[in-house]
């Protein structure tokens, strides 16, 4: 029983420490008439901002997917435009982008307008960065 209580105290101390570090709670002490008043304030707005920021980061880590036809390829600019049901999306191609046509790896220069593709991407620095581009069979 003492181990359970000890573990709960440790967990509570860690949670409180994290909350103070991220400024989700504020603890202050004020002497008054021979007593000390301790005030604990909860900063809900700061907590909501941090949770929203964390959720956005998680969404950017998880690759998204787009399917459509290649509208344009700019190998010199390392971009591929994909026309899909929702419009057109420009994808930035990096050295880490894996481009496949069937079972073989190809380069951005091998892509042509009109090819059907499925691409995964993540939003990085305000642009859509392609993780994979897979050319579908015609």
Backbone bond lengths (Angstrom), bond angles and torsions (degrees), N, CA, C in turn:
res aa  C-N    CA-C-N  psi(-1)  N-CA   C-N-CA  omega(-1)  CA-C   N-CA-C  phi
1 X - - - 1.453 - - 1.531 111.21 -
2 X 1.334 115.56 -40.69 1.457 119.14 179.33 1.530 111.26 -65.26
3 X 1.333 116.61 -33.40 1.464 119.53 177.98 1.529 110.90 -65.12
4 X 1.313 116.67 -40.49 1.466 121.03 178.97 1.520 109.93 -64.04
5 X 1.320 117.35 -45.94 1.464 121.45 179.07 1.526 110.25 -63.51
6 X 1.322 116.83 -42.70 1.468 120.60 177.56 1.517 111.78 -61.54
7 X 1.337 116.41 -41.97 1.464 120.31 178.78 1.529 110.70 -64.73
8 X 1.328 117.43 -40.80 1.462 121.00 178.46 1.525 111.63 -64.21
9 X 1.328 116.87 -39.13 1.463 120.88 178.27 1.531 109.76 -64.26
10 X 1.323 117.57 -41.82 1.466 121.37 179.70 1.531 110.31 -64.99
11 X 1.330 116.75 -44.61 1.464 120.71 178.86 1.528 110.07 -62.26
12 X 1.327 117.40 -43.69 1.463 121.23 179.19 1.530 110.65 -62.07
13 X 1.331 117.50 -41.51 1.467 120.96 179.02 1.529 110.69 -63.73
14 X 1.326 117.19 -39.93 1.463 120.37 178.99 1.526 110.36 -65.73
15 X 1.334 116.60 -45.11 1.469 120.74 179.94 1.529 110.28 -61.47
16 X 1.301 117.65 -44.75 1.472 121.31 179.48 1.523 110.10 -64.99
17 X 1.320 117.13 -41.83 1.465 120.56 178.04 1.520 112.20 -60.82
18 X 1.322 117.22 -43.36 1.465 121.33 177.92 1.526 110.14 -64.29
19 X 1.321 116.82 -43.18 1.463 121.07 -179.98 1.533 111.56 -62.52
20 X 1.309 117.42 -39.24 1.465 120.80 177.47 1.526 109.97 -69.53
21 X 1.338 117.74 -42.35 1.461 121.90 -179.42 1.526 110.69 -59.58
22 X 1.333 117.65 -44.87 1.459 121.38 -178.99 1.526 112.37 -84.64
23 X 1.322 116.74 4.69 1.462 124.04 177.91 1.532 112.32 60.73
24 X 1.336 115.89 35.92 1.459 121.04 174.91 1.524 109.58 -81.68
25 X 1.332 116.55 -27.93 1.461 120.75 174.37 1.522 108.18 -129.26
26 X 1.317 115.21 154.07 1.448 122.04 -179.60 1.529 107.37 -130.43
27 X 1.309 116.80 126.31 1.464 122.02 -179.86 1.522 107.81 -114.14
28 X 1.337 115.88 128.73 1.463 120.05 178.09 1.525 109.53 -137.00
29 X 1.329 114.48 150.51 1.473 120.64 178.40 1.526 108.36 -122.71
30 X 1.345 115.14 139.06 1.459 120.41 -177.64 1.525 108.71 -139.01
31 X 1.359 117.47 116.13 1.464 119.16 177.61 1.538 110.62 -69.79
32 X 1.343 114.17 139.36 1.467 119.20 -177.52 1.527 108.89 -154.95
33 X 1.347 117.96 115.32 1.465 124.58 177.04 1.525 112.49 51.97
34 X 1.309 117.46 49.38 1.456 120.99 177.54 1.521 113.60 76.88
35 X 1.310 117.82 2.69 1.457 122.49 177.57 1.528 108.11 -118.61
36 X 1.294 115.33 166.94 1.462 120.33 174.09 1.518 108.34 -121.35
37 X 1.330 114.57 118.86 1.463 119.77 176.14 1.524 108.50 -88.43
38 X 1.315 115.82 127.40 1.462 121.19 177.54 1.521 107.73 -109.13
39 X 1.321 115.01 124.79 1.466 121.45 -179.64 1.524 109.53 -113.21
40 X 1.307 114.52 134.72 1.459 120.87 175.64 1.527 106.90 -119.57
41 X 1.326 115.48 119.14 1.461 120.46 178.87 1.518 110.24 -111.89
42 X 1.304 115.48 142.67 1.466 121.13 178.53 1.518 108.00 -108.17
43 X 1.342 115.87 124.98 1.451 121.79 179.81 1.529 108.25 -96.39
44 X 1.321 116.24 86.42 1.472 121.88 -175.84 1.520 111.65 -64.69
45 X 1.336 117.00 -38.75 1.462 119.93 -179.16 1.528 111.21 -62.81
46 X 1.323 116.10 -43.48 1.472 120.13 179.04 1.529 110.26 -63.19
47 X 1.322 117.05 -41.07 1.462 121.28 178.83 1.528 110.30 -62.49
48 X 1.346 117.13 -46.41 1.473 120.98 179.47 1.527 111.13 -61.60
49 X 1.346 117.13 -42.09 1.469 120.95 178.63 1.528 110.72 -60.38
50 X 1.327 117.04 -45.66 1.459 120.84 -179.23 1.523 111.56 -65.39
51 X 1.325 117.57 -40.52 1.467 120.81 178.90 1.528 109.75 -65.26
52 X 1.330 117.66 -44.04 1.467 121.35 178.55 1.523 110.73 -62.23
53 X 1.321 117.27 -43.85 1.472 121.78 178.89 1.530 110.39 -61.82
54 X 1.313 117.01 -42.58 1.462 121.48 178.91 1.527 110.95 -64.39
55 X 1.332 117.54 -41.96 1.468 121.18 178.19 1.524 111.10 -62.85
56 X 1.331 117.23 -40.36 1.468 120.66 177.85 1.525 110.86 -62.71
57 X 1.316 116.37 -41.52 1.466 119.49 178.48 1.521 110.89 -63.95
58 X 1.325 117.37 -40.61 1.461 120.35 178.25 1.523 111.25 -63.60
59 X 1.324 117.26 -39.63 1.462 120.43 179.14 1.519 110.66 -64.97
60 X 1.327 117.63 -36.10 1.459 121.02 -179.72 1.516 111.90 -72.84
61 X 1.313 117.55 -27.19 1.459 120.71 178.32 1.518 109.96 -73.19
62 X 1.320 116.32 -41.53 1.453 121.19 -178.86 1.529 108.79 -72.98
63 X 1.343 117.32 120.49 1.464 118.76 -179.67 1.524 112.11 -64.82
64 X 1.309 115.29 142.92 1.456 122.38 175.34 1.520 107.34 -101.82
65 X 1.326 116.85 168.62 1.456 119.97 -176.31 1.518 110.43 -129.32
66 X 1.331 115.80 143.23 1.452 122.61 174.34 1.522 107.86 -135.11
67 X 1.347 115.43 138.49 1.467 121.65 177.80 1.516 108.13 -123.45
68 X 1.320 115.69 139.89 1.460 119.60 177.68 1.509 111.27 170.31
69 X 1.328 114.78 -158.73 1.462 121.98 179.02 1.516 109.38 -108.17
70 X 1.318 115.28 145.89 1.459 119.57 175.85 1.525 107.72 -70.52
71 X 1.317 115.81 126.77 1.459 121.17 177.25 1.512 111.24 -90.95
72 X 1.329 115.87 -40.91 1.460 120.65 -179.27 1.525 108.94 -156.67
73 X 1.335 114.54 151.86 1.460 121.48 176.02 1.521 107.38 -127.42
74 X 1.312 117.13 126.45 1.460 122.34 175.16 1.524 106.89 -119.44
75 X 1.343 115.88 87.53 1.461 120.80 -176.07 1.524 111.37 -62.05
76 X 1.352 116.93 -36.13 1.463 119.94 -179.74 1.523 112.37 -67.22
77 X 1.334 116.98 -32.47 1.467 121.91 178.22 1.522 112.07 -93.87
78 X 1.337 115.66 -5.41 1.463 122.71 -179.14 1.527 111.94 57.97
79 X 1.336 115.59 48.31 1.464 120.52 176.47 1.522 110.17 -130.82
80 X 1.315 114.66 149.12 1.458 123.14 175.63 1.526 106.45 -131.51
81 X 1.340 116.73 129.09 1.463 121.50 175.76 1.518 108.26 -96.04
82 X 1.323 116.30 130.52 1.464 121.67 178.13 1.519 107.89 -116.39
83 X 1.344 115.08 122.41 1.459 120.87 176.17 1.526 107.67 -90.59
84 X 1.328 115.49 122.66 1.464 120.61 -178.05 1.521 108.72 -132.09
85 X 1.325 116.54 -179.55 1.467 121.27 -176.55 1.525 112.97 -57.01
86 X 1.329 117.23 -31.83 1.464 121.04 -177.41 1.514 114.24 -89.71
87 X 1.333 118.83 -0.31 1.460 121.22 -178.27 1.519 111.17 134.14
88 X 1.314 115.80 -140.31 1.460 121.78 -179.86 1.521 109.30 -123.45
89 X 1.316 115.97 138.29 1.457 121.34 179.01 1.520 109.32 -126.09
90 X 1.338 115.67 129.89 1.453 120.75 174.99 1.516 108.87 -92.15
91 X 1.325 115.62 131.01 1.465 121.66 178.35 1.524 109.14 -114.35
92 X 1.321 115.93 131.23 1.461 122.06 175.52 1.533 107.80 -86.77
93 X 1.320 116.79 128.63 1.459 122.59 -179.05 1.531 108.62 -101.34
94 X 1.332 116.36 130.44 1.468 121.45 179.00 1.528 109.25 -116.00
95 X 1.323 116.18 178.65 1.466 121.40 176.29 1.528 110.93 -62.40
96 X 1.315 116.94 -27.64 1.465 121.25 -178.15 1.529 112.87 -82.97
97 X 1.341 117.59 -12.13 1.465 120.56 -179.30 1.530 109.95 -67.50
98 X 1.319 116.14 128.97 1.465 121.36 177.67 1.521 108.14 -97.06
99 X 1.341 115.71 120.81 1.462 121.14 -179.98 1.524 107.52 -114.89
100 X 1.338 116.26 125.23 1.468 121.09 -177.42 1.509 110.80 -128.66
101 X 1.314 114.30 139.87 1.457 122.76 172.63 1.521 105.42 -123.76
102 X 1.326 116.19 103.59 1.459 119.21 -172.47 1.522 109.13 68.97
103 X 1.329 115.62 -128.55 1.468 120.72 -179.78 1.520 113.88 -93.69
104 X 1.321 117.66 -1.21 1.473 118.33 -175.30 1.520 112.11 -112.17
105 X 1.304 114.17 147.78 1.457 120.84 176.88 1.522 108.79 -80.05
106 X 1.330 116.31 138.38 1.463 121.65 178.96 1.529 109.13 -129.68
107 X 1.305 115.16 174.99 1.465 121.97 179.75 1.529 109.47 -103.69
108 X 1.313 116.68 168.28 1.464 121.51 179.05 1.526 111.08 -60.67
109 X 1.332 117.41 -32.68 1.464 121.43 -179.71 1.531 112.01 -66.12
110 X 1.332 118.02 -19.71 1.468 122.08 179.36 1.532 112.24 -81.08
111 X 1.308 117.43 -11.25 1.465 120.87 -179.67 1.528 109.78 -82.02
112 X 1.334 115.33 145.35 1.465 120.49 -178.86 1.526 109.75 -135.39
113 X 1.319 114.64 152.14 1.468 120.47 176.73 1.523 109.39 -57.79
114 X 1.319 116.35 140.93 1.459 122.61 178.49 1.521 114.12 96.37
115 X 1.317 117.88 -17.48 1.472 120.19 178.77 1.520 109.44 -67.45
116 X 1.333 116.19 138.84 1.462 120.98 175.74 1.528 107.95 -83.97
117 X 1.325 116.25 131.00 1.458 120.95 -177.38 1.520 111.51 -135.29
118 X 1.308 113.44 156.63 1.459 122.20 166.93 1.522 105.24 -122.06
119 X 1.318 116.39 125.43 1.466 120.09 -177.42 1.519 110.01 -127.43
120 X 1.325 115.68 142.45 1.463 120.85 169.80 1.516 106.67 -105.75
121 X 1.318 115.63 145.45 1.462 120.07 -177.66 1.523 109.78 -151.02
122 X 1.314 114.93 164.36 1.461 121.89 174.28 1.522 107.48 -133.72
123 X 1.317 116.10 148.42 1.456 120.81 177.86 1.524 107.46 -84.64
124 X 1.322 115.47 116.49 1.467 121.27 -179.01 1.517 108.62 -131.77
125 X 1.294 116.60 120.88 1.458 120.41 178.38 1.518 112.99 61.16
126 X 1.325 117.00 31.86 1.445 121.29 177.29 1.523 114.63 82.85
127 X 1.333 117.69 3.02 1.467 119.35 177.24 1.521 110.11 -126.29
128 X 1.320 115.64 155.91 1.459 122.24 -179.77 1.528 108.59 -85.21
129 X 1.321 116.03 111.62 1.452 121.36 -178.76 1.518 109.60 -101.80
130 X 1.334 115.59 120.37 1.460 120.86 -177.82 1.517 110.40 -70.06
131 X 1.316 116.05 131.93 1.456 121.75 172.71 1.524 109.80 -93.99
132 X 1.357 115.24 -46.25 1.465 120.85 176.95 1.520 108.82 -139.32
133 X 1.320 115.41 148.17 1.457 122.18 170.80 1.518 105.82 -132.98
134 X 1.317 115.17 120.54 1.470 120.44 -179.25 1.528 107.73 -118.36
135 X 1.351 114.97 120.61 1.451 120.92 177.67 1.515 108.22 -80.30
136 X 1.332 116.32 128.06 1.461 121.33 -179.92 1.524 109.63 -86.14
137 X 1.322 115.49 154.95 1.464 120.30 177.17 1.521 109.21 -64.11
138 X 1.352 117.92 143.40 1.461 120.91 -178.15 1.517 113.28 -65.76
